[in-house]
Amino acid sequence: MTSVSLYWRIFGLNAVVLGSATALLLWAPVTVSVPVLLTEAIILVGGLGVMLVANAALLRIGLAPLDRVTRLMSTVDLLRPGQRLPERGGGEVAELVSSFNAMLERLEGERVASSARAILAQEGERRRIAQELHDEVGQSMTAVLLALKRAADEASEPLRGELQQAQEITRESLDEVRRLVRRLRPGVLDDLGLVSAVTSLATEFATHTGLRVRRRFDSDLPALDHETELVIYRVAQESLTNAARHAEARNVELSLRAVDGRVVLEVTDDGRGIGAAQEGAGLRGMRERALLIGAVLDISSPAGNSPARTALGPGTGTRVRLTVPTVRKQS
């Protein structure tokens, strides 16, 4: 059964009441001439129409805040903070709007706090796994690699060739483990800073995925705290991963710029674009990280004649833009 909106329920009730009153005026001998005169009927029906129209207009104006609350409640996303309703007028509707805005503010704060705990736990788990891969798996594979080398040096053909082939496979596996360790725990970020870490990340992606990555980094980037640098690094990492795995891109432009005291990371590819696809865990994870440092994350398909699009060539493409609004000094 189709539900009737509050607006139409109230309007219908008022219409019934007004219609009944008009019927009484038309046929009750104490109020209307018998038989009903044409002029009297025209006046009464016209008055009814005016009352209904006026009533409908007043109800529409009075219930408009409820409509705004309903629309916002169906579209609100806590990963896009700042969505609020204007508090106009007074009475119960204004109180409802105010309570709804307060609820949104409270939920956004709780979401940021819970996301911070989850991301910190995730980074801790990344460090633990990276450490175990480095200390346990990496060292074990290094020992196997050395043993294979000694055995190959002492063996004769054709066993030597087979041992050398096994040695090469082990070396490639060890390189893969080291690459995983770097992705899980970007040690270069701690040792050499943000620009070196993002440069290393871009070079690694270009080597292993075949992407052509163009880099543009300002030389006068302000100093940032470790948390902010880690968020920028992870957003760049996820953006490059999406370009390689999902966007079917061939060219990517990666830039880090200082704009009016802010740090802006921008990753633009020439892939098939994000379109109207629903955001997955990767994109929502980037939004959660941006909220932790008060940054603004914008994900869109840039216009075909934009400078970045022209430089990268034809294609819809996707642009990820992270703007850190304030300079955060390192302690």
N, C-alpha and C positions, 0 to 999 in steps of 0.2 A: 504494500500500500504506500502510495507516494505521500510523503509528509508535507504539510502546508506550513509555509513560513509564518513567523509571528506577525509580520506585517499584514499578510492577507487574512489571518485569523481575526485580528483586531478590526481590520477594515470590514470584513464580512459581518461581524457582530454589529458594528455601528450602522452598516447599511440596512441590516434587518430592523434595527430599532427605528431608524429614520424612515424606512419604507412603511413600517407599521403605523408610525405617527401620521404619515401623509395619507395612508389609506383611511385612517379614522377621520382625518379632516375632509377627505373627499366624500365619504358616505355617511358620516354621522350627521343627523339632521340639526343637531344643536350648533354646529360650526360651519356647515356648508349648505348653500341653498339646495332645495330639492324641487326638481331635478338639478343636477350639477350644471352650472353654467360653464360654457366653453372657456370664458375668460378666467373663471376661478380655477378650472382644471389646468389651464396653461400656466397660470401663476404658481400653483402648488407644485406641479411637475418641474417647472423651471427652478423653483426654490429647492426642491429635492436634489436636482442635479448640481446646483451650486453648493449645497451642503456636502454632497458626496465628494465633489472635486476638492473643496477646501479641506475636508477631513482627510482625504488621501494625501494631499500635499503636506499637511501638518504631521501626519504619521510618518511620511517619508523623511521629513526633516528630523523628527524626533528620534527615529530609529536608525538614522544614518551612522551614528557611532557604533551601534551594534553590528551593522554590516561591515564596517572597517575592522572591528575586532575579529569578526568571523573570517574575513579574507586574510588578515595577517596571521591568525592562528593556523590556517591551512598551509601557509607558505613559509612560516618562520623557520630559520635555520640558525642554531646556536653557534655554528662555525662562521657565521657572518654577523657579528655583533653590531649593536647600534640601532636595530630596527625598533622604533617606538611609534606610538600613536599620539597625535596632538591632543592635549587635554583642553577641550573647549566646553564652555557652558557650565552647568552645575547640576546638582541632583544626583540621582542614582546612576545615570549613564556616565557622568564624569567620574564618579567614584569607581565604577567598573573599569573604565579606561585606565585610571591611575593605578588600580590594583593589578591590572594586566601588565602595565609597564614595569611595576615593581617586581612582579613575578619574573618577567624576562630578565631584568637586571640580576636578580638573585640566581636564576638558572645559568646565566652566562658566567657569573663568578664561580659557581660550583663546577661548571663544565671546564673552565680553565684550570681550576685546582685539581680536578680528577685527571684531566689530560696531562698535567705536569707530573703527577705521580706515576701515571702509566708510562709516559715517555722516559722519565728518569729510570724507571725499572727496566724498560726496554734497552736503554743505553747501557745500564749495568750488566744486563744479560749479554748484550753484544760484546762488551769488554771481556766478560768471563769466557764466552765461547772462543773469542779471538785468542785469548791467552792460552786456553787449552789446545787450540789448533797449533799455535806457535810452539808451545813447550812440549806437548805430547806427540801430536801427529807429525809436526814439522821435523822435530828432532829424530823421530823414529824413521821417517822417510829419508832423512839425510844419512842416517846410519846404514840403511839399506842401499842407498846410492853409493856410498863408499865401499861397502862390501861387494857390490856388483862390479865396481871398478877394479878392485883387487882381483876378483875372480876372473874378470875379462883379461887382465894383464897376464895372468898365469895360464890361462886356457889356450888351447890350440884351436885352429879352425876345424869344423864350422861352428863349434861351441862358442868361440869368442864373438862371432858375429851376432849370435842369438843373445848372448849376455850384454853386448853393447846396445842391442835393440831394447832389451829390458831396461837397461840403464837410461836410455833416452826417454822411454815412457815414464819411468820413475821421476826423472828430472822435470818433465812436463807436468806431472801430477804435483810435484813439489811447488812448481811455479804457480799452479792453480790454487794450491792451499795458501800460499803467500798472498796471492791476489785477493782471496776471500778474507784473509786476515786484515788486509788494508781497507777493504770495504766495510768490514765490521767495526774496525777501530782505526780511524784515520790518524795514525801517529804523526804524520807529517803536519797535521793541523796544530798539534801541540808544539812540535819542534821548530817549524819554519813559518807558520802563520797561514792566514786564510788564502791569500793569492797563490802561494806555492801549492797548497792543498788542492785548490780548485784546478790549477794548472795540471797537476799530476792526475787528477780525476779525469779531466778532459782528454789528456794524452792516452790514458788507459782505455777509455771508451773508444777513442778513435782507433787504437791498435786492435782491440778485441772484437769490435762490432763492425768496422768498416765505415763508420760515420765520418764525414768530414766536419770537423769542429773548428769553427773560427772563434778566436778569443780576443776580447777587447777589455782590458783591465786598466783602470785609472791608476796612476802612480802615486796619487796623494790620498789614498783611502784612509779614513780616520781609524784610530785604534778602537777595537771592539772587545767586549768581554768574551770569555770562552763559550758561554751559553749561546750568545748571538752568533758567533762564528760557526758553531756546530749546527745551528738551525739553517743558516745560509748554505753550509756545505751539504746538509741532508736534502734540502730543497733542490739544489743543483743536481745532486746525485739521482733523486727520484725523477726529475725532469729529463735528464739524459737517458735514464732507464726507460721511461715511457716513450721517448722519441725513437729509441732503438727497437723496443719490443712491440709497441702497439701502434705507433703513428706511421710506421713504414717510411720513415724519413731517410733521406740521404745526406742532407746538410743541416747543420745546427750552428747557430750563432750564440755564443755565451759571453755575457758582459757583466762586469762589476764596475759600478760608477758611483761617484760621490756627487749628490745633487742637493744643494741647499742644506747642507748639514745632515743629509740622510744617505744611507747606503742602499743602492738599488741593484738587485740581481735580476737579470733578464735572460731567459733561455727561449729562443725562437727557432722552430724547425720548419721544414718544408713538406711535412707529412700530410696525412689526409684530414687533419683537423679534429677538434673535439666535438664539434656539432652539438646535437642535443642529447648526446649520450649521458647516461647517469654516471655521476662521479663514483669511482671505486674507492677501495681502501687506501690506495696510494695517494690520490688527490686529497682525500679527506685527512689523511695523515699529515700532508703538507699544511693544510689549513690549521690543524691543531697545533703544529709546531709554530706557525706564524703567530697564533694567539698568545703563546707563551712569552713572546718578547714584544708584544704590542705591535707587530708588523701587519702590513696589509698585503694580502695575496690576491692577485688578479690572474685568472686563467681564461684566455679567450682565443679566438681565431682572428688574427689581425687582417686588416684590409689588404687586398692584393696589390695596391700601389704604395704601401708603406715602405720606408727605407729598408727595413729589415727584410720585407718580403722581396723587394727588388734585388737586394744583395743575394738572397738565397735562391732566387729563381722561382718558377711557377709552382703552384700548389696552394692549397688552402692553409695548411700549417697551423701550429699552436704556439701561443706565446704565454709563458709563465713569467710573471713580474712580481717580485717580492720587494716591498719597500719598508725598510726599517726606519721608523719615523724620527727617532732620536739617536744621537751618538752616545754609545755606551762605552765608557772608558774601561780599559783593563785595570784591574787592581794591582 
